[in-house]
């Protein structure tokens, strides 16, 4: 593992402790409410009861376990040992251990770590791809993990938003990927409430929509849809407003920009 990913690993190990105890994730409330996947994901993927799903960069498993609750057999993979420990604990507490397993591995090593298993669905949720330096290698992993006819569901923050400063008022970064030139940050805070982090250095990479699509179709996947959204689930900018349905959008009078996007694709049968 190179120094950038090693620094990110230290940071994410540190974040797990903060996130599990945060009001943002509200683990105890999640256990009580026992949520299933959001309706937009169910509409995209349908009934996955009895199907296999692998969640890349699963953190401590909350999104993964929603699909276990909906009847899928799920596998989460993450490079953080702390996250995997918490994911296994959460699965046990939620009574979902029989349908959920979690593996600690770098996402690029997922095919080997999962012993060549193939899945009906590869699932990637918000806040994943920016932590990976090589999007083409990620596309190869997705292709290797999909069974014939298997489907990819990928929802993430729109790369255009990564061009802006934290206030969302000025473009300061390139939209297009600069090989070997990641965004470097030193911050003791994370996106949740909670105490400060001790491992503060992180590295992120911006991947354009075109690069992401090319990474997938270049590995033989068939693109079913690419949808850019004027909403997100992550408070990327302080001026975003929350709708009655919990989405974050640009306020009235401010230009609408793409805030997130969804890619649906499938492997040839």
C-alpha positions, 0 to 999 in steps of 0.5 A, spaced: 500 500 500 502 506 498 503 512 502 497 516 500 492 509 501 496 508 508 494 515 510 487 514 508 487 507 512 489 511 518 484 516 518 478 511 516 480 507 522 480 513 526 473 515 523 470 509 525 470 510 532 467 517 531 462 515 526 459 509 530 458 514 536 455 520 532 448 522 532 449 523 524 449 515 524 445 514 530 446 507 530 441 505 536 436 509 532 438 505 526 437 498 530 430 500 532 427 503 526 430 497 522 430 500 515 430 497 508 434 500 502 431 507 500 425 506 495 429 509 489 434 503 490 429 498 490 426 501 484 433 500 480 434 493 483 428 490 484 427 484 489 433 482 491 431 476 496 435 470 495 440 474 490 447 475 492 450 483 493 457 485 494 458 492 497 465 495 495 467 500 501 462 498 505 464 502 511 461 499 518 456 496 514 449 500 515 447 501 507 450 493 506 445 491 512 439 494 509 439 489 503 440 483 508 434 486 511 431 486 504 432 478 503 439 479 499 445 475 501 450 480 502 458 481 503 461 488 505 468 489 503 472 495 506 480 496 507 479 498 515 479 493 520 476 497 525 470 498 520 469 491 519 469 489 526 464 494 527 460 491 521 460 484 524 458 487 531 452 491 527 450 485 523 450 481 530 446 486 533 441 487 528 440 479 527 442 479 520 449 475 521 446 469 517 445 473 511 451 478 512 459 477 512 464 482 512 471 482 509 477 486 510 481 488 504 483 494 499 478 494 494 483 493 488 484 486 492 477 484 492 477 479 487 482 475 490 480 476 497 473 474 495 476 468 492 473 469 485 466 469 487 461 472 483 455 476 485 448 478 482 449 485 484 455 490 485 453 496 490 457 502 491 454 508 495 455 515 496 462 517 498 466 511 495 470 513 489 474 519 491 478 515 495 481 511 490 487 513 485 485 509 479 478 509 476 480 504 471 483 499 476 476 500 480 472 498 473 476 492 472 474 490 479 467 491 478 467 487 472 471 481 475 466 481 481 459 481 477 456 474 475 454 473 468 448 478 467 449 481 474 448 488 475 452 494 478 448 500 482 453 506 483 451 512 487 456 517 488 457 525 489 458 528 483 465 530 481 463 537 479 462 538 486 469 536 488 472 542 484 469 547 489 472 550 496 468 547 502 463 553 502 461 552 495 462 559 492 469 558 488 472 553 483 479 551 486 480 544 483 480 541 476 474 537 474 479 532 470 483 527 474 490 529 474 495 523 475 499 522 481 496 529 484 491 528 489 487 533 493 491 533 500 487 535 506 489 535 514 483 536 518 482 533 525 474 533 523 470 528 519 463 529 516 459 527 522 459 530 529 464 527 535 471 528 537 477 530 533 481 525 529 488 524 531 490 521 524 488 528 520 492 527 513 488 524 507 488 524 500 483 524 495 482 523 487 477 526 482 474 522 477 470 525 471 463 522 469 467 520 462 472 517 466 468 513 470 463 511 464 470 509 460 472 505 466 466 500 466 465 500 458 472 499 457 471 492 461 465 490 457 460 492 462 453 495 458 451 502 461 444 502 462 443 509 465 447 515 467 443 520 471 445 526 474 441 529 480 440 536 483 440 533 490 445 529 494 445 526 501 451 529 504 452 536 506 457 538 501 456 545 502 453 549 508 448 553 503 444 546 501 437 546 504 433 539 506 427 537 503 421 534 506 424 527 503 431 528 506 434 530 500 439 536 500 438 541 494 440 548 492 436 553 495 431 557 491 434 563 487 441 559 486 443 556 480 442 548 480 448 544 479 449 536 479 450 534 486 450 527 485 449 521 480 447 514 479 450 509 474 446 503 472 450 497 468 450 490 467 455 484 465 453 480 459 450 474 460 
